[in-house]
Amino acid sequence: MSRIMTTVITSLLFTGMSLAQNTSASDQETIRLLVQQVKELQEKVKTLEAKQSDSEATPAAAYYFPAGRS
């Protein structure tokens, strides 16, 4: 009897785990949209980091004092 119960419980657990892994079309669409948003945000971060590194490369004094004047 114990072996039969163990087999039944194991079978039910495997069945439950396989059902939990199935995704519906709406879930797949949500995941696709989230991936797209993450990619867009990563591109924005790269752009902002590039702008920040460009501004750090230029000395602050260059913005306040005209070139060529003493």
PyMOL Python script that loads the backbone (N, CA, C, O; Angstrom):
from pymol import cmd

cmd.read_pdbstr("""\
ATOM      1  N   MET A   1       0.828  -1.203   0.000  1.00  0.00           N
ATOM      2  CA  MET A   1       0.000   0.000   0.000  1.00  0.00           C
ATOM      3  C   MET A   1       0.860   1.251   0.000  1.00  0.00           C
ATOM      4  O   MET A   1       0.551   2.227  -0.682  1.00  0.00           O
ATOM      5  N   SER A   2       1.935   1.218   0.763  1.00  0.00           N
ATOM      6  CA  SER A   2       2.823   2.370   0.851  1.00  0.00           C
ATOM      7  C   SER A   2       3.465   2.682  -0.500  1.00  0.00           C
ATOM      8  O   SER A   2       3.609   3.846  -0.874  1.00  0.00           O
ATOM      9  N   ARG A   3       3.845   1.644  -1.218  1.00  0.00           N
ATOM     10  CA  ARG A   3       4.458   1.856  -2.538  1.00  0.00           C
ATOM     11  C   ARG A   3       3.470   2.453  -3.519  1.00  0.00           C
ATOM     12  O   ARG A   3       3.837   3.302  -4.332  1.00  0.00           O
ATOM     13  N   ILE A   4       2.233   2.025  -3.454  1.00  0.00           N
ATOM     14  CA  ILE A   4       1.204   2.545  -4.357  1.00  0.00           C
ATOM     15  C   ILE A   4       0.966   4.023  -4.061  1.00  0.00           C
ATOM     16  O   ILE A   4       0.875   4.825  -4.990  1.00  0.00           O
ATOM     17  N   MET A   5       0.865   4.394  -2.802  1.00  0.00           N
ATOM     18  CA  MET A   5       0.662   5.802  -2.419  1.00  0.00           C
ATOM     19  C   MET A   5       1.850   6.653  -2.873  1.00  0.00           C
ATOM     20  O   MET A   5       1.663   7.753  -3.394  1.00  0.00           O
ATOM     21  N   THR A   6       3.049   6.154  -2.680  1.00  0.00           N
ATOM     22  CA  THR A   6       4.239   6.887  -3.107  1.00  0.00           C
ATOM     23  C   THR A   6       4.227   7.088  -4.613  1.00  0.00           C
ATOM     24  O   THR A   6       4.567   8.168  -5.097  1.00  0.00           O
ATOM     25  N   THR A   7       3.840   6.064  -5.357  1.00  0.00           N
ATOM     26  CA  THR A   7       3.781   6.151  -6.818  1.00  0.00           C
ATOM     27  C   THR A   7       2.714   7.155  -7.253  1.00  0.00           C
ATOM     28  O   THR A   7       2.945   7.957  -8.157  1.00  0.00           O
ATOM     29  N   VAL A   8       1.558   7.111  -6.616  1.00  0.00           N
ATOM     30  CA  VAL A   8       0.472   8.034  -6.956  1.00  0.00           C
ATOM     31  C   VAL A   8       0.879   9.472  -6.649  1.00  0.00           C
ATOM     32  O   VAL A   8       0.675  10.366  -7.471  1.00  0.00           O
ATOM     33  N   ILE A   9       1.444   9.691  -5.490  1.00  0.00           N
ATOM     34  CA  ILE A   9       1.859  11.045  -5.103  1.00  0.00           C
ATOM     35  C   ILE A   9       2.939  11.564  -6.048  1.00  0.00           C
ATOM     36  O   ILE A   9       2.892  12.717  -6.477  1.00  0.00           O
ATOM     37  N   THR A  10       3.906  10.718  -6.369  1.00  0.00           N
ATOM     38  CA  THR A  10       4.966  11.113  -7.292  1.00  0.00           C
ATOM     39  C   THR A  10       4.393  11.456  -8.654  1.00  0.00           C
ATOM     40  O   THR A  10       4.797  12.445  -9.265  1.00  0.00           O
ATOM     41  N   SER A  11       3.463  10.655  -9.132  1.00  0.00           N
ATOM     42  CA  SER A  11       2.821  10.915 -10.428  1.00  0.00           C
ATOM     43  C   SER A  11       2.086  12.249 -10.417  1.00  0.00           C
ATOM     44  O   SER A  11       2.177  13.026 -11.367  1.00  0.00           O
ATOM     45  N   LEU A  12       1.362  12.507  -9.343  1.00  0.00           N
ATOM     46  CA  LEU A  12       0.634  13.772  -9.234  1.00  0.00           C
ATOM     47  C   LEU A  12       1.583  14.963  -9.168  1.00  0.00           C
ATOM     48  O   LEU A  12       1.315  16.006  -9.763  1.00  0.00           O
ATOM     49  N   LEU A  13       2.670  14.814  -8.459  1.00  0.00           N
ATOM     50  CA  LEU A  13       3.634  15.904  -8.381  1.00  0.00           C
ATOM     51  C   LEU A  13       4.238  16.218  -9.750  1.00  0.00           C
ATOM     52  O   LEU A  13       4.357  17.384 -10.127  1.00  0.00           O
ATOM     53  N   PHE A  14       4.616  15.183 -10.485  1.00  0.00           N
ATOM     54  CA  PHE A  14       5.175  15.404 -11.817  1.00  0.00           C
ATOM     55  C   PHE A  14       4.154  16.025 -12.754  1.00  0.00           C
ATOM     56  O   PHE A  14       4.496  16.891 -13.560  1.00  0.00           O
ATOM     57  N   THR A  15       2.905  15.592 -12.655  1.00  0.00           N
ATOM     58  CA  THR A  15       1.844  16.164 -13.475  1.00  0.00           C
ATOM     59  C   THR A  15       1.646  17.637 -13.131  1.00  0.00           C
ATOM     60  O   THR A  15       1.511  18.473 -14.025  1.00  0.00           O
ATOM     61  N   GLY A  16       1.628  17.953 -11.854  1.00  0.00           N
ATOM     62  CA  GLY A  16       1.462  19.342 -11.422  1.00  0.00           C
ATOM     63  C   GLY A  16       2.605  20.225 -11.864  1.00  0.00           C
ATOM     64  O   GLY A  16       2.391  21.372 -12.258  1.00  0.00           O
ATOM     65  N   MET A  17       3.819  19.702 -11.803  1.00  0.00           N
ATOM     66  CA  MET A  17       4.979  20.495 -12.228  1.00  0.00           C
ATOM     67  C   MET A  17       4.950  20.749 -13.728  1.00  0.00           C
ATOM     68  O   MET A  17       5.311  21.837 -14.176  1.00  0.00           O
ATOM     69  N   SER A  18       4.528  19.768 -14.505  1.00  0.00           N
ATOM     70  CA  SER A  18       4.490  19.970 -15.959  1.00  0.00           C
ATOM     71  C   SER A  18       3.399  20.959 -16.334  1.00  0.00           C
ATOM     72  O   SER A  18       3.581  21.745 -17.265  1.00  0.00           O
ATOM     73  N   LEU A  19       2.281  20.942 -15.642  1.00  0.00           N
ATOM     74  CA  LEU A  19       1.222  21.913 -15.909  1.00  0.00           C
ATOM     75  C   LEU A  19       1.644  23.324 -15.530  1.00  0.00           C
ATOM     76  O   LEU A  19       1.266  24.288 -16.196  1.00  0.00           O
ATOM     77  N   ALA A  20       2.413  23.446 -14.482  1.00  0.00           N
ATOM     78  CA  ALA A  20       2.854  24.768 -14.041  1.00  0.00           C
ATOM     79  C   ALA A  20       3.823  25.395 -15.027  1.00  0.00           C
ATOM     80  O   ALA A  20       3.973  26.617 -15.050  1.00  0.00           O
ATOM     81  N   GLN A  21       4.483  24.582 -15.844  1.00  0.00           N
ATOM     82  CA  GLN A  21       5.454  25.122 -16.789  1.00  0.00           C
ATOM     83  C   GLN A  21       4.810  25.564 -18.095  1.00  0.00           C
ATOM     84  O   GLN A  21       5.448  26.269 -18.877  1.00  0.00           O
ATOM     85  N   ASN A  22       3.583  25.178 -18.351  1.00  0.00           N
ATOM     86  CA  ASN A  22       2.907  25.602 -19.569  1.00  0.00           C
ATOM     87  C   ASN A  22       2.528  27.073 -19.450  1.00  0.00           C
ATOM     88  O   ASN A  22       2.040  27.515 -18.410  1.00  0.00           O
ATOM     89  N   THR A  23       2.757  27.829 -20.528  1.00  0.00           N
ATOM     90  CA  THR A  23       2.399  29.245 -20.524  1.00  0.00           C
ATOM     91  C   THR A  23       1.356  29.499 -21.597  1.00  0.00           C
ATOM     92  O   THR A  23       1.371  28.874 -22.658  1.00  0.00           O
ATOM     93  N   SER A  24       0.464  30.410 -21.312  1.00  0.00           N
ATOM     94  CA  SER A  24      -0.570  30.745 -22.278  1.00  0.00           C
ATOM     95  C   SER A  24      -0.030  31.795 -23.250  1.00  0.00           C
ATOM     96  O   SER A  24       1.060  32.333 -23.059  1.00  0.00           O
ATOM     97  N   ALA A  25      -0.803  32.075 -24.284  1.00  0.00           N
ATOM     98  CA  ALA A  25      -0.394  33.048 -25.290  1.00  0.00           C
ATOM     99  C   ALA A  25      -0.270  34.440 -24.676  1.00  0.00           C
ATOM    100  O   ALA A  25       0.617  35.207 -25.049  1.00  0.00           O
ATOM    101  N   SER A  26      -1.158  34.767 -23.734  1.00  0.00           N
ATOM    102  CA  SER A  26      -1.089  36.097 -23.118  1.00  0.00           C
ATOM    103  C   SER A  26       0.165  36.230 -22.258  1.00  0.00           C
ATOM    104  O   SER A  26       0.764  37.303 -22.195  1.00  0.00           O
ATOM    105  N   ASP A  27       0.566  35.139 -21.595  1.00  0.00           N
ATOM    106  CA  ASP A  27       1.803  35.172 -20.816  1.00  0.00           C
ATOM    107  C   ASP A  27       3.009  35.368 -21.726  1.00  0.00           C
ATOM    108  O   ASP A  27       3.923  36.128 -21.405  1.00  0.00           O
ATOM    109  N   GLN A  28       3.007  34.684 -22.853  1.00  0.00           N
ATOM    110  CA  GLN A  28       4.117  34.817 -23.798  1.00  0.00           C
ATOM    111  C   GLN A  28       4.177  36.230 -24.366  1.00  0.00           C
ATOM    112  O   GLN A  28       5.267  36.767 -24.564  1.00  0.00           O
ATOM    113  N   GLU A  29       3.037  36.832 -24.627  1.00  0.00           N
ATOM    114  CA  GLU A  29       2.994  38.206 -25.134  1.00  0.00           C
ATOM    115  C   GLU A  29       3.515  39.171 -24.072  1.00  0.00           C
ATOM    116  O   GLU A  29       4.257  40.101 -24.389  1.00  0.00           O
ATOM    117  N   THR A  30       3.132  38.958 -22.818  1.00  0.00           N
ATOM    118  CA  THR A  30       3.618  39.801 -21.727  1.00  0.00           C
ATOM    119  C   THR A  30       5.133  39.702 -21.603  1.00  0.00           C
ATOM    120  O   THR A  30       5.820  40.710 -21.441  1.00  0.00           O
ATOM    121  N   ILE A  31       5.640  38.486 -21.681  1.00  0.00           N
ATOM    122  CA  ILE A  31       7.091  38.290 -21.603  1.00  0.00           C
ATOM    123  C   ILE A  31       7.794  38.977 -22.770  1.00  0.00           C
ATOM    124  O   ILE A  31       8.837  39.604 -22.583  1.00  0.00           O
ATOM    125  N   ARG A  32       7.228  38.862 -23.976  1.00  0.00           N
ATOM    126  CA  ARG A  32       7.821  39.502 -25.153  1.00  0.00           C
ATOM    127  C   ARG A  32       7.877  41.025 -24.975  1.00  0.00           C
ATOM    128  O   ARG A  32       8.885  41.658 -25.291  1.00  0.00           O
ATOM    129  N   LEU A  33       6.791  41.598 -24.470  1.00  0.00           N
ATOM    130  CA  LEU A  33       6.750  43.046 -24.249  1.00  0.00           C
ATOM    131  C   LEU A  33       7.757  43.471 -23.176  1.00  0.00           C
ATOM    132  O   LEU A  33       8.407  44.507 -23.312  1.00  0.00           O
ATOM    133  N   LEU A  34       7.886  42.683 -22.120  1.00  0.00           N
ATOM    134  CA  LEU A  34       8.852  43.010 -21.076  1.00  0.00           C
ATOM    135  C   LEU A  34      10.281  42.944 -21.595  1.00  0.00           C
ATOM    136  O   LEU A  34      11.107  43.789 -21.252  1.00  0.00           O
ATOM    137  N   VAL A  35      10.575  41.950 -22.414  1.00  0.00           N
ATOM    138  CA  VAL A  35      11.912  41.840 -23.008  1.00  0.00           C
ATOM    139  C   VAL A  35      12.191  43.046 -23.882  1.00  0.00           C
ATOM    140  O   VAL A  35      13.293  43.592 -23.851  1.00  0.00           O
ATOM    141  N   GLN A  36      11.207  43.468 -24.662  1.00  0.00           N
ATOM    142  CA  GLN A  36      11.362  44.637 -25.523  1.00  0.00           C
ATOM    143  C   GLN A  36      11.618  45.886 -24.676  1.00  0.00           C
ATOM    144  O   GLN A  36      12.488  46.688 -25.017  1.00  0.00           O
ATOM    145  N   GLN A  37      10.889  46.061 -23.597  1.00  0.00           N
ATOM    146  CA  GLN A  37      11.074  47.224 -22.737  1.00  0.00           C
ATOM    147  C   GLN A  37      12.444  47.217 -22.080  1.00  0.00           C
ATOM    148  O   GLN A  37      13.069  48.269 -21.944  1.00  0.00           O
ATOM    149  N   VAL A  38      12.917  46.050 -21.671  1.00  0.00           N
ATOM    150  CA  VAL A  38      14.245  45.952 -21.069  1.00  0.00           C
ATOM    151  C   VAL A  38      15.313  46.356 -22.081  1.00  0.00           C
ATOM    152  O   VAL A  38      16.250  47.079 -21.742  1.00  0.00           O
ATOM    153  N   LYS A  39      15.174  45.894 -23.318  1.00  0.00           N
ATOM    154  CA  LYS A  39      16.142  46.254 -24.362  1.00  0.00           C
ATOM    155  C   LYS A  39      16.139  47.755 -24.612  1.00  0.00           C
ATOM    156  O   LYS A  39      17.201  48.360 -24.760  1.00  0.00           O
ATOM    157  N   GLU A  40      14.955  48.362 -24.661  1.00  0.00           N
ATOM    158  CA  GLU A  40      14.860  49.811 -24.872  1.00  0.00           C
ATOM    159  C   GLU A  40      15.518  50.562 -23.713  1.00  0.00           C
ATOM    160  O   GLU A  40      16.238  51.536 -23.933  1.00  0.00           O
ATOM    161  N   LEU A  41      15.276  50.117 -22.494  1.00  0.00           N
ATOM    162  CA  LEU A  41      15.891  50.769 -21.336  1.00  0.00           C
ATOM    163  C   LEU A  41      17.407  50.604 -21.344  1.00  0.00           C
ATOM    164  O   LEU A  41      18.128  51.527 -20.965  1.00  0.00           O
ATOM    165  N   GLN A  42      17.899  49.447 -21.767  1.00  0.00           N
ATOM    166  CA  GLN A  42      19.338  49.243 -21.847  1.00  0.00           C
ATOM    167  C   GLN A  42      19.959  50.194 -22.859  1.00  0.00           C
ATOM    168  O   GLN A  42      21.045  50.724 -22.624  1.00  0.00           O
ATOM    169  N   GLU A  43      19.280  50.417 -23.989  1.00  0.00           N
ATOM    170  CA  GLU A  43      19.782  51.362 -24.986  1.00  0.00           C
ATOM    171  C   GLU A  43      19.801  52.786 -24.429  1.00  0.00           C
ATOM    172  O   GLU A  43      20.745  53.536 -24.678  1.00  0.00           O
ATOM    173  N   LYS A  44      18.764  53.159 -23.677  1.00  0.00           N
ATOM    174  CA  LYS A  44      18.729  54.495 -23.077  1.00  0.00           C
ATOM    175  C   LYS A  44      19.855  54.669 -22.064  1.00  0.00           C
ATOM    176  O   LYS A  44      20.468  55.733 -21.986  1.00  0.00           O
ATOM    177  N   VAL A  45      20.123  53.626 -21.292  1.00  0.00           N
ATOM    178  CA  VAL A  45      21.207  53.687 -20.305  1.00  0.00           C
ATOM    179  C   VAL A  45      22.540  53.865 -21.021  1.00  0.00           C
ATOM    180  O   VAL A  45      23.371  54.667 -20.594  1.00  0.00           O
ATOM    181  N   LYS A  46      22.751  53.119 -22.114  1.00  0.00           N
ATOM    182  CA  LYS A  46      23.992  53.255 -22.880  1.00  0.00           C
ATOM    183  C   LYS A  46      24.149  54.675 -23.413  1.00  0.00           C
ATOM    184  O   LYS A  46      25.236  55.250 -23.363  1.00  0.00           O
ATOM    185  N   THR A  47      23.054  55.234 -23.923  1.00  0.00           N
ATOM    186  CA  THR A  47      23.092  56.604 -24.456  1.00  0.00           C
ATOM    187  C   THR A  47      23.423  57.594 -23.347  1.00  0.00           C
ATOM    188  O   THR A  47      24.263  58.475 -23.532  1.00  0.00           O
ATOM    189  N   LEU A  48      22.770  57.457 -22.201  1.00  0.00           N
ATOM    190  CA  LEU A  48      23.034  58.371 -21.088  1.00  0.00           C
ATOM    191  C   LEU A  48      24.456  58.220 -20.556  1.00  0.00           C
ATOM    192  O   LEU A  48      25.091  59.213 -20.201  1.00  0.00           O
ATOM    193  N   GLU A  49      24.958  56.996 -20.496  1.00  0.00           N
ATOM    194  CA  GLU A  49      26.330  56.781 -20.039  1.00  0.00           C
ATOM    195  C   GLU A  49      27.323  57.396 -21.007  1.00  0.00           C
ATOM    196  O   GLU A  49      28.336  57.956 -20.587  1.00  0.00           O
ATOM    197  N   ALA A  50      27.040  57.296 -22.312  1.00  0.00           N
ATOM    198  CA  ALA A  50      27.929  57.891 -23.312  1.00  0.00           C
ATOM    199  C   ALA A  50      27.932  59.411 -23.179  1.00  0.00           C
ATOM    200  O   ALA A  50      28.985  60.042 -23.268  1.00  0.00           O
ATOM    201  N   LYS A  51      26.761  59.994 -22.968  1.00  0.00           N
ATOM    202  CA  LYS A  51      26.681  61.443 -22.788  1.00  0.00           C
ATOM    203  C   LYS A  51      27.419  61.875 -21.525  1.00  0.00           C
ATOM    204  O   LYS A  51      28.105  62.897 -21.516  1.00  0.00           O
ATOM    205  N   GLN A  52      27.274  61.091 -20.462  1.00  0.00           N
ATOM    206  CA  GLN A  52      27.929  61.423 -19.203  1.00  0.00           C
ATOM    207  C   GLN A  52      29.443  61.324 -19.348  1.00  0.00           C
ATOM    208  O   GLN A  52      30.168  62.178 -18.836  1.00  0.00           O
ATOM    209  N   SER A  53      29.926  60.306 -20.030  1.00  0.00           N
ATOM    210  CA  SER A  53      31.375  60.178 -20.192  1.00  0.00           C
ATOM    211  C   SER A  53      31.919  61.282 -21.097  1.00  0.00           C
ATOM    212  O   SER A  53      33.053  61.727 -20.914  1.00  0.00           O
ATOM    213  N   ASP A  54      31.120  61.731 -22.078  1.00  0.00           N
ATOM    214  CA  ASP A  54      31.544  62.847 -22.920  1.00  0.00           C
ATOM    215  C   ASP A  54      31.625  64.139 -22.115  1.00  0.00           C
ATOM    216  O   ASP A  54      32.560  64.922 -22.286  1.00  0.00           O
ATOM    217  N   SER A  55      30.649  64.364 -21.237  1.00  0.00           N
ATOM    218  CA  SER A  55      30.659  65.589 -20.445  1.00  0.00           C
ATOM    219  C   SER A  55      31.772  65.564 -19.401  1.00  0.00           C
ATOM    220  O   SER A  55      32.306  66.616 -19.049  1.00  0.00           O
ATOM    221  N   GLU A  56      32.128  64.389 -18.904  1.00  0.00           N
ATOM    222  CA  GLU A  56      33.218  64.282 -17.947  1.00  0.00           C
ATOM    223  C   GLU A  56      34.568  64.481 -18.624  1.00  0.00           C
ATOM    224  O   GLU A  56      35.533  64.893 -17.980  1.00  0.00           O
ATOM    225  N   ALA A  57      34.639  64.192 -19.917  1.00  0.00           N
ATOM    226  CA  ALA A  57      35.898  64.343 -20.654  1.00  0.00           C
ATOM    227  C   ALA A  57      36.205  65.815 -20.919  1.00  0.00           C
ATOM    228  O   ALA A  57      37.372  66.180 -21.069  1.00  0.00           O
ATOM    229  N   THR A  58      35.186  66.663 -20.978  1.00  0.00           N
ATOM    230  CA  THR A  58      35.377  68.090 -21.211  1.00  0.00           C
ATOM    231  C   THR A  58      35.495  68.795 -19.869  1.00  0.00           C
ATOM    232  O   THR A  58      34.605  68.667 -19.029  1.00  0.00           O
ATOM    233  N   PRO A  59      36.582  69.541 -19.649  1.00  0.00           N
ATOM    234  CA  PRO A  59      36.724  70.244 -18.366  1.00  0.00           C
ATOM    235  C   PRO A  59      35.605  71.267 -18.172  1.00  0.00           C
ATOM    236  O   PRO A  59      35.162  71.903 -19.128  1.00  0.00           O
ATOM    237  N   ALA A  60      35.165  71.417 -16.957  1.00  0.00           N
ATOM    238  CA  ALA A  60      34.080  72.349 -16.653  1.00  0.00           C
ATOM    239  C   ALA A  60      34.462  73.775 -17.013  1.00  0.00           C
ATOM    240  O   ALA A  60      33.594  74.560 -17.395  1.00  0.00           O
ATOM    241  N   ALA A  61      35.738  74.134 -16.901  1.00  0.00           N
ATOM    242  CA  ALA A  61      36.175  75.496 -17.210  1.00  0.00           C
ATOM    243  C   ALA A  61      35.928  75.842 -18.675  1.00  0.00           C
ATOM    244  O   ALA A  61      35.746  77.015 -19.002  1.00  0.00           O
ATOM    245  N   ALA A  62      35.916  74.867 -19.548  1.00  0.00           N
ATOM    246  CA  ALA A  62      35.688  75.123 -20.963  1.00  0.00           C
ATOM    247  C   ALA A  62      34.289  75.669 -21.209  1.00  0.00           C
ATOM    248  O   ALA A  62      34.058  76.328 -22.223  1.00  0.00           O
ATOM    249  N   TYR A  63      33.374  75.416 -20.324  1.00  0.00           N
ATOM    250  CA  TYR A  63      32.013  75.916 -20.484  1.00  0.00           C
ATOM    251  C   TYR A  63      31.871  77.364 -20.010  1.00  0.00           C
ATOM    252  O   TYR A  63      30.961  78.074 -20.439  1.00  0.00           O
ATOM    253  N   TYR A  64      32.758  77.791 -19.140  1.00  0.00           N
ATOM    254  CA  TYR A  64      32.599  79.113 -18.537  1.00  0.00           C
ATOM    255  C   TYR A  64      33.529  80.170 -19.077  1.00  0.00           C
ATOM    256  O   TYR A  64      33.230  81.357 -18.955  1.00  0.00           O
ATOM    257  N   PHE A  65      34.634  79.794 -19.666  1.00  0.00           N
ATOM    258  CA  PHE A  65      35.587  80.768 -20.156  1.00  0.00           C
ATOM    259  C   PHE A  65      35.756  80.632 -21.662  1.00  0.00           C
ATOM    260  O   PHE A  65      36.060  79.544 -22.150  1.00  0.00           O
ATOM    261  N   PRO A  66      35.564  81.725 -22.412  1.00  0.00           N
ATOM    262  CA  PRO A  66      35.732  81.640 -23.857  1.00  0.00           C
ATOM    263  C   PRO A  66      37.179  81.307 -24.223  1.00  0.00           C
ATOM    264  O   PRO A  66      38.116  81.772 -23.574  1.00  0.00           O
ATOM    265  N   ALA A  67      37.344  80.521 -25.240  1.00  0.00           N
ATOM    266  CA  ALA A  67      38.671  80.124 -25.664  1.00  0.00           C
ATOM    267  C   ALA A  67      39.374  81.315 -26.328  1.00  0.00           C
ATOM    268  O   ALA A  67      38.740  82.102 -27.031  1.00  0.00           O
ATOM    269  N   GLY A  68      40.671  81.438 -26.103  1.00  0.00           N
ATOM    270  CA  GLY A  68      41.469  82.466 -26.776  1.00  0.00           C
ATOM    271  C   GLY A  68      41.534  83.793 -26.056  1.00  0.00           C
ATOM    272  O   GLY A  68      42.249  84.679 -26.522  1.00  0.00           O
ATOM    273  N   ARG A  69      40.858  83.985 -24.983  1.00  0.00           N
ATOM    274  CA  ARG A  69      40.925  85.243 -24.244  1.00  0.00           C
ATOM    275  C   ARG A  69      41.776  85.060 -23.005  1.00  0.00           C
ATOM    276  O   ARG A  69      41.754  84.007 -22.367  1.00  0.00           O
ATOM    277  N   SER A  70      42.522  86.091 -22.677  1.00  0.00           N
ATOM    278  CA  SER A  70      43.379  86.029 -21.487  1.00  0.00           C
ATOM    279  C   SER A  70      42.848  86.921 -20.404  1.00  0.00           C
ATOM    280  O   SER A  70      43.437  87.001 -19.326  1.00  0.00           O
TER     281      SER A  70
END
""", "prot")
cmd.dss("prot")
cmd.show_as("cartoon", "prot")
cmd.util.cbc("prot")
cmd.orient("prot")
